[in-house]
Amino acid sequence: MPPMAIPLKNDLGDLQRRAVRSWSIFALVAVALLAAGFFAAGEYGRTNAHRTLTDQSRIDASLKASLLRAVVERQRALPLVLADDTAIRQSLLAPDAAALDQINRKLEALATSAGAAVVYLIGLDGVAIAASNWREPTSFVGSNYGFRDYFRLAIRDGQAEHFAMGTVSKRPGLYISRRIDGPAGPIGVIVAKLEFDGVEADWANTGKAVYVTDRRGIVIITSIPSWRFMTTKQIPEERLASIRESLQFGDAPLLPLPFSQIEAAADGSSTLNALLPGGHAETFLRVETLVPSTNWRLEQLSPLTAALSAGAREARLQMLAVLVPVLALAALLMRRRQVVAFRSAAERAARNELETRVEERTRDLTMARDRLETEIADHRQTTEKLQAVQQDLVQANRLAILGQVAAGVAHEINQPVATIRAYADNARTFLDRGQSATAAENLTSIAELTERVGTITDELRRFARKGNFVAEPTEMRDVIEGAMLLLRSRFAGRMDTIRISLPPNGFKAMGNRIRLEQVLINLLQNALEALGDAESGEIRVRCAETERGIELMVADNGPGIPEDVRDELFTPFNTSKEEGLGLGLAISKEIVADYGGDIAVETGASGTTFTVHLKKAQAQ
């Protein structure tokens, strides 16, 4: 193995190890970022979901409280109106069976239309004398309610509201009472009982636990029936005994609600674990609000676990939607950088390998020279032979260079020489016919083409030295006509396949006419050879002005360029023709590039289009 190959191999191995190490570090960083982002997004999502759920729960609770207030307010008007009813006041002052029957029917109709559970009239002795449920087995008529707070407070204060368990119906409800005054003072009390079965059913349909507590923390209205008459806070034992003796809540034990691990938040909400009916425990967010115009407090429990999980999941998906493309972009950039590094190392390795071979060959030649110089003293004949060999090597090198130049020159002047031959043959024919004037025109054209061959040869020498012709305004119409002139002789029988849209006079691009003609000739020759003898073959030549400058387009409807040639189309000596040198397109691209333009190609089964982009000449 050459000495320089070992460091180069080591460099490639080092690059590979560094690439593996870089990808390992990148993977660790990516995993760390994803883990951190996953955790942070989850926390943010849960926090945001908690805040959103809190705000929505407060809105829901406020709406439920407002609706509850509307239900209560609607029933408050009923005792107020009935307290001033003349027939009711008269039935209290002078009880009469017929009058009380009319009152019963009236109260029954009012309770039905107002949506009250029951409306009943109590005399000053506490005994109900008329009721809307007078037809039912649980009629209140004849029952004594003198011990009820809503009766005693109404007699004392004029009105009262009291939530309690019915002694006859055994159904809870809000009792709204109003005192009825006679000429000499109080004569009775009118009471409307409001039950909340409809409200509780609506709350139950929302899927959230909702309940209302009085000022002592006792649940009086709830969407979960088993929680009714349970307490949200500890009530002193002596106070509990007093409540039980009042029979306000019947024989309910007034046990605490099945809540645990209550944690209050700074926004006034709280998080708690609740045991639902059926033994299912779940975490809830509790918000509370006052019910306007009452001393009640409405509390709502919203399932928290599912909402927090959904919030965390959504935030994590959003995090992944942002972070994954960023990591992918970073990976792509790192991959591109490594590809460039490997490519540079490979190119450097190839260059150094070539230099190594040159050095080895030079070293071999030097050793041979040293050996020959050592033997000069004893072998003069060997010296002469060595000189001859050296001269042969120089001559061989010169011939190789001349061969390369000759190949390029032969390709570039092939079309002018073919045209000269055609003109010479035509001139001889015209002379045989005695058409000397036409023959003279052909000879003049031959002279012009000979000058053009000299110009092309000079241009090729400059091209070989990688020199650039000075760009000048060039008439594109002349370029197209000159190229057609060179092609007409060789492809005389197939020129009718070319459809040319000549540009107007004054349509100029920056370049050199001869070199631009050569570009167009190469493109047209390739197109004609691609079409072959196809009867439906067609070539379109068009020159137009675009935003980029001047656009010269040559399009054919041939079979397209083979895939194995397409990738290296502009590479020297790359050709699909048996007799082609593969220099035409490479030289054409170099000529166009010298004038600041480029050549684009589109090919497929329906044909090939070459587009030459040139700079537009500025108007003078």
C-alpha positions in Angstrom: 0.0 0.0 0.0 1.4 3.5 -1.0 2.6 5.5 2.0 0.0 8.3 1.4 -2.9 5.9 1.2 -2.6 4.9 4.8 -3.3 8.5 6.2 -6.1 8.9 3.7 -7.7 5.6 4.8 -7.2 6.8 8.4 -8.9 10.1 7.5 -11.9 8.3 6.1 -12.1 6.0 9.1 -11.8 9.0 11.4 -14.6 10.8 9.5 -16.8 7.7 9.9 -16.0 7.4 13.6 -16.8 11.1 14.0 -20.0 10.7 12.1 -21.1 7.8 14.3 -20.2 9.8 17.4 -22.1 12.8 16.1 -25.2 10.8 15.4 -25.0 9.2 18.8 -24.8 12.6 20.5 -27.6 13.9 18.2 -29.8 10.9 19.2 -29.1 11.5 22.9 -29.9 15.2 22.5 -33.0 14.5 20.5 -34.3 12.0 23.1 -33.5 14.4 25.8 -35.4 17.2 24.0 -38.3 15.0 23.3 -38.4 13.8 26.9 -38.1 17.3 28.2 -40.6 18.6 25.7 -43.0 15.7 26.4 -42.8 16.5 30.1 -43.0 20.3 29.8 -45.8 20.1 27.2 -47.7 17.7 29.4 -47.4 20.1 32.4 -48.4 23.0 30.3 -51.3 21.1 28.7 -52.6 20.0 32.1 -52.3 23.6 33.5 -54.0 25.1 30.5 -56.7 22.4 30.6 -57.2 23.0 34.3 -57.6 26.7 33.7 -60.0 26.2 30.8 -62.0 23.7 32.7 -62.2 26.0 35.7 -63.4 28.9 33.5 -66.0 26.8 31.8 -67.1 25.2 35.1 -67.6 28.7 36.6 -69.6 29.7 33.6 -71.7 26.6 33.8 -72.2 27.0 37.6 -73.2 30.7 37.2 -75.7 29.7 34.5 -77.2 26.9 36.6 -77.4 29.3 39.6 -79.2 31.9 37.4 -81.7 29.3 36.2 -82.3 28.1 39.7 -82.9 31.7 40.8 -85.4 32.1 37.9 -87.3 29.0 39.0 -87.5 30.2 42.7 -88.4 33.8 41.7 -91.3 32.5 39.6 -92.7 30.7 42.6 -92.2 33.6 45.0 -94.8 35.6 43.1 -97.5 33.0 43.7 -97.9 33.5 47.5 -97.5 37.2 47.1 -100.4 37.4 44.8 -102.6 34.9 46.7 -102.0 36.8 50.0 -104.0 39.7 48.6 -106.8 37.5 47.1 -110.1 38.6 48.5 -111.7 35.2 48.3 -108.9 33.5 50.2 -109.0 36.2 52.9 -112.7 35.8 53.2 -112.4 32.0 53.6 -110.1 32.6 56.5 -112.4 35.1 58.2 -115.6 33.0 57.6 -114.8 29.4 56.8 -117.5 27.9 54.6 -117.5 24.4 53.0 -118.6 25.8 49.6 -116.1 28.6 49.7 -113.3 26.3 50.7 -114.2 23.9 47.9 -113.8 26.8 45.4 -110.5 27.7 47.1 -109.3 24.1 46.7 -110.1 24.2 43.0 -108.5 27.6 42.5 -105.3 26.5 44.3 -105.2 23.3 42.2 -105.4 25.3 38.9 -102.8 27.8 40.1 -100.4 25.1 41.1 -100.7 23.3 37.8 -100.2 26.4 35.7 -97.4 27.8 37.9 -95.5 24.5 38.2 -95.7 24.4 42.0 -95.6 21.1 43.7 -98.5 22.1 46.0 -100.1 25.3 47.2 -102.0 25.3 50.5 -103.8 27.6 52.9 -103.1 27.4 56.7 -105.3 29.0 59.3 -104.0 30.9 62.3 -104.1 27.7 64.4 -101.6 26.0 62.0 -104.1 23.7 60.4 -104.3 23.6 56.6 -107.9 24.4 55.4 -107.3 24.2 51.7 -104.7 22.8 49.3 -104.1 22.2 45.7 -103.7 18.4 46.4 -107.1 18.1 48.1 -108.1 15.3 45.7 -104.9 13.2 46.4 -104.5 10.6 49.2 -101.6 12.8 50.6 -103.8 15.8 50.8 -102.5 18.5 53.2 -106.0 19.5 54.2 -106.5 19.0 58.0 -102.7 18.6 58.7 -101.2 20.8 61.4 -98.2 22.7 60.3 -98.0 25.1 63.2 -94.6 23.7 64.2 -93.0 24.4 60.8 -90.5 27.3 60.6 -92.1 28.6 57.4 -95.4 29.0 59.3 -94.0 30.5 62.5 -91.6 32.9 60.6 -94.3 34.0 58.2 -96.6 34.8 61.2 -93.8 36.7 62.8 -92.1 38.4 59.9 -94.8 38.4 57.2 -92.9 36.0 54.9 -90.6 33.0 55.0 -88.7 30.5 52.9 -87.8 27.1 54.3 -86.3 24.0 52.7 -87.5 20.8 54.4 -88.7 17.3 54.0 -92.5 17.1 53.7 -94.1 15.5 56.7 -97.0 14.0 54.6 -95.5 13.6 51.1 -92.0 12.7 52.3 -90.6 14.7 49.4 -88.1 17.6 49.9 -88.9 21.0 48.6 -88.7 24.7 49.2 -91.6 26.2 51.1 -92.4 29.8 50.3 -94.9 31.3 52.7 -96.7 34.6 53.0 -98.8 35.9 55.9 -102.4 36.9 55.2 -103.6 39.9 57.3 -107.2 40.7 58.2 -108.8 43.8 59.7 -107.6 42.8 63.2 -104.2 41.3 62.3 -102.8 38.0 61.0 -105.5 35.5 60.0 -103.5 32.8 58.1 -100.6 31.8 55.9 -100.5 30.9 52.2 -97.7 28.4 51.3 -96.3 27.3 47.9 -94.0 24.3 47.9 -91.5 24.1 45.1 -89.9 20.8 44.2 -86.7 20.6 42.0 -87.1 17.2 40.3 -87.0 18.8 36.8 -83.9 20.9 37.7 -82.2 17.9 39.2 -83.0 15.8 36.1 -81.5 18.5 33.8 -78.4 18.7 35.9 -78.1 14.9 35.8 -78.2 14.9 32.0 -75.1 17.2 31.8 -73.0 14.3 33.2 -71.6 16.5 36.0 -72.3 16.3 39.7 -74.2 19.5 40.8 -75.6 20.2 44.2 -76.9 23.1 46.3 -76.2 23.6 50.0 -77.8 25.9 52.5 -75.9 28.1 54.9 -75.1 25.2 57.1 -73.5 23.2 54.3 -76.3 20.6 54.0 -77.1 19.4 50.5 -80.7 20.2 49.6 -80.8 20.0 45.8 -78.5 17.6 43.9 -78.2 15.7 40.6 -77.1 12.6 42.7 -80.0 11.6 44.8 -77.8 9.6 47.3 -76.0 12.8 48.3 -79.2 14.6 49.4 -79.1 15.8 53.0 -75.4 15.1 53.3 -73.0 17.8 54.5 -70.0 19.5 52.9 -68.5 20.6 56.2 -68.4 19.4 59.8 -71.4 20.4 61.8 -71.2 20.5 65.6 -72.9 17.5 67.3 -75.3 19.7 69.3 -76.3 21.5 66.2 -76.9 18.2 64.4 -79.1 17.1 67.2 -81.2 20.2 67.0 -81.6 19.8 63.2 -82.7 16.2 63.5 -85.2 17.1 66.2 -86.8 19.7 63.9 -87.5 17.0 61.4 -86.6 19.5 58.7 -84.8 16.7 56.8 -86.8 13.8 58.2 -84.6 11.0 59.6 -81.6 11.8 57.3 -78.3 11.0 59.2 -76.7 14.2 57.8 -73.4 12.4 57.0 -70.5 14.1 55.3 -70.2 13.8 51.5 -67.8 11.1 50.3 -65.0 13.5 49.6 -61.3 13.2 50.4 -58.0 14.9 49.7 -59.6 18.3 49.2 -57.0 20.8 47.8 -57.9 24.4 47.4 -56.5 26.4 44.5 -55.6 30.1 44.4 -58.4 30.9 42.0 -61.1 29.7 44.5 -61.6 26.3 43.0 -60.6 23.0 44.6 -59.6 19.6 43.6 -61.1 16.5 45.4 -61.6 12.8 45.2 -65.2 11.8 45.3 -66.8 8.3 45.7 -69.6 8.1 43.2 -72.6 5.8 43.6 -71.6 2.3 42.7 -68.2 2.6 44.5 -66.5 4.4 41.6 -63.9 6.9 42.8 -62.8 9.8 40.6 -61.0 13.1 40.8 -63.1 16.3 40.3 -62.7 20.0 40.0 -65.1 21.8 42.3 -66.3 25.3 41.7 -68.9 27.1 43.7 -71.1 30.2 43.3 -73.9 31.8 45.3 -77.5 31.5 44.1 -78.7 35.1 43.9 -81.6 36.2 46.1 -81.0 33.1 48.4 -78.6 32.0 51.1 -77.8 28.9 49.0 -74.5 28.0 47.5 -74.3 26.0 44.2 -71.3 23.7 43.8 -70.4 21.8 40.6 -68.0 18.9 40.2 -66.3 18.4 36.8 -64.3 15.3 36.0 -60.7 16.4 36.1 -58.6 13.3 35.1 -59.9 13.0 31.5 -59.8 16.7 30.9 -56.2 17.0 32.1 -55.2 13.9 30.1 -56.7 15.3 26.9 -55.0 18.7 27.5 -51.7 17.0 28.1 -52.2 14.8 25.0 -53.1 17.8 22.8 -50.1 19.9 24.1 -47.7 17.0 23.5 -49.0 16.5 20.0 -48.5 20.2 19.3 -45.0 19.9 20.8 -44.2 16.9 18.5 -45.6 18.8 15.5 -43.0 21.6 16.1 -40.1 19.7 17.6 -40.0 16.7 15.3 -39.7 18.8 12.1 -36.9 20.9 13.8 -35.0 17.8 14.7 -35.6 16.4 11.2 -34.2 19.6 9.7 -31.2 19.5 12.1 -30.6 15.8 11.1 -30.8 16.7 7.4 -28.4 19.6 7.8 -26.0 17.4 9.8 -26.3 14.7 7.2 -25.6 17.1 4.3 -22.6 18.4 6.2 -21.3 14.9 6.7 -21.9 14.0 3.0 -19.9 17.1 2.0 -17.1 16.1 4.3 -17.1 12.5 3.0 -17.2 13.7 -0.5 -14.3 16.2 0.1 -12.3 13.4 1.7 -13.0 11.1 -1.2 -12.0 13.7 -3.7 -8.9 14.5 -1.7 -8.1 10.7 -1.5 -8.5 10.4 -5.3 -6.3 13.4 -5.9 -3.7 12.2 -3.5 -3.8 8.7 -5.0 -3.2 10.3 -8.4 -0.3 12.3 -7.0 1.0 9.2 -5.4 1.0 7.4 -8.7 2.7 10.3 -10.4 5.3 10.4 -7.7 5.8 6.6 -8.0 6.1 6.9 -11.8 8.4 9.9 -11.4 10.5 8.0 -8.8 10.7 5.0 -11.2 11.8 7.3 -14.0 14.3 9.0 -11.7 15.7 5.7 -10.6 16.0 4.6 -14.2 17.7 7.9 -15.1 20.0 7.4 -12.2 20.8 3.9 -13.3 21.4 5.1 -16.8 23.6 7.9 -15.6 25.6 5.5 -13.6 26.1 3.3 -16.6 27.1 6.2 -18.9 30.7 5.9 -18.1 30.9 2.3 -19.2 28.1 2.1 -21.7 28.1 5.1 -24.1 26.0 3.1 -26.5 23.4 2.7 -23.7 23.4 6.5 -23.3 22.6 7.0 -27.0 19.7 4.5 -26.8 18.4 6.2 -23.7 18.4 9.6 -25.5 16.5 8.0 -28.4 13.9 6.5 -26.0 13.5 9.8 -24.3 12.9 11.5 -27.7 10.3 8.9 -28.5 8.5 9.5 -25.2 8.4 13.3 -25.9 7.1 12.6 -29.5 4.5 10.2 -28.1 3.3 12.8 -25.6 3.2 15.4 -28.3 1.2 13.1 -30.6 -1.3 12.4 -27.8 -1.9 16.1 -27.3 -2.3 16.7 -31.0 -4.7 13.7 -31.2 -6.9 15.4 -28.5 -6.8 18.7 -30.3 -7.5 17.0 -33.7 -10.5 15.2 -32.3 -12.0 18.5 -31.1 -11.2 20.3 -34.3 -12.5 17.5 -36.5 -15.8 17.6 -34.6 -16.2 21.4 -34.6 -15.4 21.9 -38.3 -17.2 18.8 -39.5 -20.3 20.7 -40.7 -18.5 23.5 -42.5 -16.2 21.0 -44.3 -19.2 18.9 -45.3 -20.9 22.1 -46.6 -17.7 23.1 -48.6 -17.7 19.6 -50.2 -21.3 20.0 -51.1 -20.7 23.4 -52.6 -17.7 22.2 -54.5 -19.7 19.3 -56.0 -22.5 21.7 -56.9 -20.0 24.1 -58.5 -18.6 21.3 -60.7 -22.0 20.4 -61.8 -22.9 24.0 -62.6 -19.7 24.4 -64.6 -20.5 21.2 -66.5 -23.9 22.7 -67.3 -22.3 26.0 -68.3 -24.0 27.9 -65.3 -20.8 29.8 -64.4 -22.6 32.5 -62.4 -24.2 30.0 -60.1 -20.9 28.1 -59.9 -19.2 31.4 -59.0 -21.7 32.0 -56.2 -20.9 28.5 -54.8 -17.2 29.2 -55.0 -17.8 32.5 -53.1 -19.7 30.6 -50.5 -16.8 28.1 -50.3 -14.4 31.0 -49.7 -16.6 32.3 -47.0 -16.9 28.9 -45.4 -13.2 28.5 -45.6 -12.8 31.8 -43.7 -15.4 30.5 -41.2 -13.4 27.2 -40.8 -10.3 29.3 -40.0 -12.4 31.3 -37.5 -13.7 28.1 -35.9 -10.1 26.7 -35.7 -8.9 29.9 -34.1 -11.9 29.8 -31.7 -11.1 26.2 -30.9 -7.5 27.1 -30.1 -8.7 29.8 -27.7 -11.2 27.3 -26.3 -8.4 24.8 -25.6 -6.6 27.6 -23.7 -9.8 28.2 -21.8 -9.9 31.7 -23.1 -13.2 33.7 -23.5 -14.4 35.6 -26.6 -15.5 39.1 -25.8 -19.2 39.2 -25.8 -20.9 41.6 -28.2 -24.4 42.3 -29.3 -25.2 39.5 -31.8 -28.2 39.4 -34.1 -30.1 36.2 -33.3 -31.7 36.1 -36.8 -28.2 35.9 -38.3 -27.2 33.1 -35.9 -30.2 31.0 -36.9 -29.8 31.7 -40.7 -26.0 30.9 -40.5 -26.6 27.6 -38.7 -29.2 26.6 -41.3 -26.8 27.4 -44.0 -24.2 25.0 -42.5 -26.7 22.2 -42.0 -28.5 22.5 -45.4 -25.8 20.6 -47.3 -25.6 17.6 -45.0 -29.3 17.3 -44.2 -30.6 18.6 -47.5 -33.3 16.0 -47.8 -34.5 16.4 -44.2 -34.5 20.2 -43.6 -38.3 20.4 -44.2 -38.7 18.8 -40.7 -37.4 22.0 -39.1 -40.0 24.7 -38.3 -38.3 28.0 -37.6 -39.9 31.1 -36.0 -37.3 33.7 -37.0 -37.0 36.6 -34.6 -37.4 40.2 -35.9 -34.4 42.3 -36.8 -32.8 44.0 -33.8 -33.3 41.0 -31.6 -29.9 40.7 -30.1 -28.1 38.7 -27.4 -24.7 39.0 -25.9 -22.2 36.6 -27.5 -20.3 35.8 -30.6 -22.1 34.8 -33.9 -19.7 32.0 -34.9 -19.8 30.4 -31.5 -23.6 30.8 -31.1 -24.0 29.3 -34.6 -21.9 26.3 -33.5 -24.2 25.8 -30.4 -27.3 25.9 -32.5 -25.8 23.5 -35.1 -24.9 21.0 -32.4 -28.5 21.1 -31.1 -30.1 20.9 -34.5 -27.7 18.1 -35.6 -28.6 16.1 -32.5 -32.3 16.7 -33.1 -32.1 15.6 -36.7 -30.1 12.4 -35.8 -32.6 11.7 -33.0 -35.5 11.8 -35.5 -33.8 9.6 -38.0 -36.0 8.8 -40.9 -39.3 9.2 -39.0 -42.0 10.5 -41.3 -43.8 12.4 -38.5 -40.6 13.9 -37.2 -40.6 17.6 -36.4 -38.1 20.1 -35.0 -39.2 23.5 -33.7 -36.8 26.5 -33.3 -38.0 29.5 -31.5 -36.3 32.6 -30.1 -38.1 34.7 -27.5 -37.5 37.4 -24.9 -38.1 36.4 -21.2 -37.5 37.9 -17.8 -34.1 36.2 -17.8 -33.0 37.6 -21.2 -33.1 35.8 -24.6 -34.3 32.2 -24.8 -33.4 30.0 -27.8 -35.4 26.8 -27.9 -34.8 23.7 -30.0 -37.5 21.0 -29.5 -38.1 17.7 -31.3 -40.7 14.9 -31.0 -38.1 12.1 -31.1 -37.8 9.2 -28.7 -36.0 11.2 -26.1 -32.5 10.8 -24.5 -31.6 7.4 -23.1 -31.5 7.2 -19.3 -27.9 6.0 -19.2 -26.8 9.1 -21.2 -29.1 11.6 -19.5 -27.3 11.9 -16.2 -23.9 12.8 -17.9 -25.4 14.6 -21.0 -22.9 17.5 -20.9 -19.8 15.3 -20.0 -17.1 15.2 -22.7 -16.9 12.0 -24.7 -20.3 10.9 -23.4 -22.4 9.8 -26.4 -25.0 7.3 -27.5 -23.8 7.4 -31.2 -21.5 4.8 -32.6 -19.5 7.4 -34.5 -20.0 10.4 -32.2 -17.2 11.9 -30.1 -19.5 13.2 -27.3 -18.0 16.7 -27.5 -20.9 18.7 -29.0 -23.0 19.3 -26.0 -20.1 19.7 -23.7 -18.5 22.4 -25.9 -21.9 24.1 -26.5 -22.5 24.3 -22.7 -19.0 25.8 -22.2 -19.6 28.4 -25.0 -23.0 29.5 -23.5 -21.5 29.6 -20.0 -18.7 31.9 -21.4 -21.4 34.5 -22.1 -23.2 34.2 -18.8 -25.9 31.8 -19.9 -26.9 28.2 -19.5 -28.5 25.3 -21.3 -31.5 23.4 -19.8 -32.9 20.2 -21.2 -36.3 18.4 -20.8 -36.7 15.0 -22.2 -39.2 12.2 -22.3 -41.0 9.7 -24.5 -42.7 12.5 -26.4 -39.4 14.3 -27.3 -36.6 16.5 -26.1 -36.4 20.3 -25.7 -33.1 22.2 -25.3 -33.4 25.7 -24.0 -30.5 28.1 -24.3 -30.6 31.1 -22.0 -28.6 34.2 -23.0 -28.2 37.7 -21.7 -30.1 40.3 -23.7 -28.0 43.0 -25.4 -28.6 46.5 -24.1 -30.0 48.9 -26.6 -27.5 51.4 -27.8 
